[in-house]
Amino acid sequence: MNPKTPAHPFVLALFGLALVAPAAARQPEAGTATATVRIARLDRHPATPAAARRVLVRIDRALLEVCGASDFSLREVKAATRQSACWKDGMADAVARIGDPALRLAYAQRP
């Protein structure tokens, strides 16, 4: 396994807010890796739909990096990473933990 590619479940920290499920709700499986990323100055309460989409882009970039792709990866690698459980679970978890209605709507409307 690539050391940069952590196994599921994924843990993301945003703006000092640790995005970790309560221990009783979700325990990592034995032998799985978790990763934490911090995104500085993230607008957790975007005022407009455009601002919410920008927040999702920043979360997307962080998740790509954690799940094994980077800004310099080929388009196909990024697309495959976005189909992975690591990226999907991380994005859903981040949006749910931030809990902002505008961000949830932008996430639901993404292509």
C-alpha positions in Angstrom: 0.0 0.0 0.0 1.2 3.5 -0.8 2.1 5.3 2.5 0.4 8.4 1.2 -2.9 6.5 0.5 -4.6 5.9 3.8 -7.2 3.2 4.1 -10.8 3.9 5.0 -12.1 5.4 7.4 -10.9 8.9 6.7 -10.6 11.7 9.3 -10.4 15.3 8.3 -9.8 18.4 10.5 -11.0 21.7 9.3 -10.1 25.1 10.8 -9.3 23.5 14.1 -12.5 21.6 14.1 -11.6 17.9 14.4 -13.8 15.9 12.1 -13.6 12.6 14.0 -16.7 10.5 14.6 -17.5 9.8 18.2 -15.7 6.7 19.4 -18.9 4.9 20.1 -20.3 5.6 16.7 -17.4 4.5 14.5 -14.3 2.6 15.4 -11.5 2.2 12.8 -11.0 -1.4 11.7 -7.9 -3.1 12.9 -5.0 -2.4 10.4 -6.6 0.7 8.8 -4.9 4.0 8.6 -6.4 7.4 9.2 -5.2 10.8 8.2 -5.8 14.3 9.4 -5.6 17.5 7.3 -6.0 21.1 8.4 -7.4 23.7 6.0 -6.5 27.1 7.2 -9.1 29.9 7.2 -11.9 27.8 5.9 -15.3 29.7 5.7 -17.5 27.3 7.6 -20.6 29.4 7.1 -20.5 30.6 3.5 -22.9 33.5 2.7 -23.5 32.7 -0.9 -23.9 29.6 -3.1 -20.6 30.6 -4.9 -18.8 30.8 -1.6 -20.1 27.4 -0.6 -18.8 25.9 -3.9 -15.4 27.5 -3.1 -15.4 25.8 0.3 -16.2 22.4 -1.4 -13.3 23.0 -3.8 -10.9 23.5 -0.9 -12.1 20.4 0.9 -11.9 18.5 -2.4 -8.3 19.5 -2.9 -7.4 18.4 0.7 -9.1 15.1 0.2 -7.4 14.5 -3.1 -4.1 15.0 -1.4 -4.9 12.7 1.5 -6.5 10.0 -0.7 -3.5 9.7 -3.0 -3.7 12.3 -5.7 -2.3 15.9 -5.8 -2.7 19.1 -7.8 -0.1 17.7 -10.2 -1.9 14.4 -10.8 -3.4 13.6 -14.1 -7.1 14.3 -14.6 -7.8 10.6 -14.7 -6.1 10.0 -11.4 -8.1 12.7 -9.8 -11.3 11.3 -11.2 -10.5 7.9 -10.0 -9.6 9.2 -6.5 -13.0 11.0 -6.4 -14.6 7.7 -6.9 -12.8 6.1 -4.0 -14.3 5.4 -0.6 -11.6 7.5 0.9 -12.7 10.6 -1.0 -16.5 10.0 -0.9 -16.6 9.2 2.9 -14.2 12.1 3.7 -16.3 14.6 1.7 -19.6 13.4 3.2 -18.1 13.4 6.7 -16.6 16.9 6.3 -19.9 18.4 5.0 -21.9 16.7 7.7 -19.6 17.8 10.5 -19.5 21.4 9.4 -23.3 21.4 9.3 -23.9 24.5 7.3 -27.1 24.4 5.2 -25.6 26.3 2.3 -22.6 23.9 2.2 -24.9 20.9 2.4 -27.0 22.3 -0.5 -23.9 22.9 -2.6 -22.7 19.4 -1.9 -26.0 17.9 -2.9 -26.1 19.9 -6.2 -22.5 19.1 -7.3 -22.2 17.3 -10.6 
